[in-house]
Amino acid sequence: MALKMSQGSLFAVLLRSPWWYSALIAALVISVSVLLVGGKFLIFGLAAAFPFIAIAGYAAFKQLQRPGNKRVLEVSQIARKMPSREIAAKIASAYEASRYDSEPFKGNAADLVLTRGSRIVLLCSKRFKAANTGVEPLKQLVAAGEAAEATGYLYVTLGEISDAARDYARANDIEFIRHESLAGYFDGKVKIA
């Protein structure tokens, strides 16, 4: 049985928040312990603050890995001027570096088939410039994936995603590649499992 952190727990929320939130809580815990017992039992305050210090360090590490807002905006503007096949090639190059094979998809629902062993991922970037993404292109992608025995899906979009499309993507394990993750692909900073 794998342990999974609840998305609503304090630590899960802090992992998604800026790193300094956790550091601030750690400083607060240490300050309160010093004020309450006059520093005699500072070790207990440090012990209570340690999980927050660890989360601050981990969150800072993860946040430094992500591209900055300026870079995300820059890549979004560059991408809007590129054809979808070039976007697909940028993403495929990250998968190829992780020993995936890439080949064109025979059909209209996807651009590429990325394969490594028994893992088959369909990549669709055909409509990445569309202002809104609904459920229909996702349904076409999943239908094509069922025929190709796909185990995963990547859908590139720079527009808005409807709530129905988000729900459908969650139910069918479709990963959206949006502004920030696209910048990661452009900069070669995406880790592929």
N, C-alpha and C positions, 0 to 999 in steps of 0.2 A: 504494500500500500504506500503510495507516494504522498508525502505531506504537502499540502497546498495552503498557502496563506489566504485568508478571507480578504476579499477586495475592500471591505469596509473597515478592516482593523486599523488601528493607529499606525502600526509600522508600514502597512501597505500604502496608506495615504501619504506617509512621510517619504516613502520611496518614490512616489510620483510627484512630490513637491520639490521646490528648490532646496538644495542641500543645506542652506543656512537656517531653514526652519528647524531641522533636527539639531543643529549646532546651538541654536538659541535655546531650545528646550533643555539641552544638556547643561548649558551655562546657568539656566534658571534653576535646575535641580541642584547643581553644585552650590549656587548662591544661597538657596533656601537652607541647605544642610549646614552651611557655614554660619548663617544668621541664627538658626534655631539652636545649635549646640556649640556655637562659638569656635568651631574648627577642631574640637577635640576628637570628633569622629568623622573627619573629612573623608576617610577611606570609604565609609558607607555612602556618602554623597557621590564619590567617584564611581563606586560600584553601581549605584542606581543610574548614573548618567552614561555609563559605558555603552549600553545598547543604542542610545541616541548618538553618541560619538561615532560608533561603528556605522550606523545608518547614514550619518552626515558624510562620512568618508566614502562609502559605497555610492551614495547618490551623487556626490561631487565627481567621482570617477566616471560614472555613467553619463552625467551631463556634459562633461568635458569631451566625451566621445562624439556627442551630437554636433551637427553643424549649427553655427549661429544664425540668428534671424536674417542678417544681411546676406549671408551665403544662400540661405533657403530662398529668399526673394530673387537673388541673382540667378540661381539655377532654374527657378520657375519661369523667369523671363526668357532665359536661353531655350528652355525646353519648349515653350510655346511656339518658337520659330523653327523647331525641328520636326521632320516627318516622324510618324509613329515607328517606322522600322528602325530608325536611329535610336530612339528611346529604348525599344526592345533590345537592340544590340548592346547598349550600355548596361542594361540589367543582366542580359545573358552573359556578358563578360565577367561579371562578379560570380555567377554560377559556374562558368567554365573554369575560373580560378579555383573553385572548390570541387573540381573533377566531375562536373556535370557535362553531359553531351548536349548540344543544342542543335535542333533541326527545325526547319519551317513546319508549321502546322498545315495540314491539307484540309482547308475549310475556312469559313469566314468568322468563326466564333473566337479564334485565338490567333496569335502571331507565331509563337514558338512552343515547342515541346522541349522541356529540360528534363533530362533523364540521368539518374545515377543509381545503378543497381535496380532495385524494385521500386524506387521512388520516381514518380512521373509527375511533373508540374507543368500545367498549362499557363502560359503568359499571354495576357491580352492587353495591348496598348492602343488598339485601333481607335478608340473613342476618348483618348486621354484629354483632349482639348474641349470636350463637351462641357457645357455650363452646368448641367445636372446629370447625375447618374441615377437611373431607376433600376427596377428589378429585371426588366426584360433582357438586357445584355448579359446580366449575371446568370439568368436562367439558360441562355444560349451557351454560355461558357461551361456551365455544369453539365448540360446535356452532351456537349462535345466531349467533356471530360469523362463522362460515363462510358461513352463509346471507345475512348482511348485508354480506359482504365486508369485515369489520373488519380493520384493520391493527394494532390494539392493544387491550388489555383492562385495566381497573382493577377490583380486587375489594377492597371495604372489609370489614375484620374487626377486631374488638377481642379475639377469643378466640385460643386456641392454634391453630397450623397444623401439621398432621401432616407427617411427612417425605415421604410419598408426594405430598401436595398441593404441597409446596415443589418437589419434583422435577418434577411435572407443570407447575407454573407457570413454572419455568425453561425447560422444553422448549417451552412455548407462548407465551412472552413476556407473561405475566400479571404485572402490577405489583400488589403488595399495598399497600393504604393502611391503615397501622396507627396506633398511638397517636401517635408523633412526627410522622409526615407528616400525620395528621389535624389535629393542633394547628397545623401550618403552613398548612393550608387554612383553618382557622378564623381565623387571624390575618392571612391574606392575604399570606403570605411565601413561597408556592410559586411557583417559576419554571416556566412551561410552555413547552416548545420548539415 
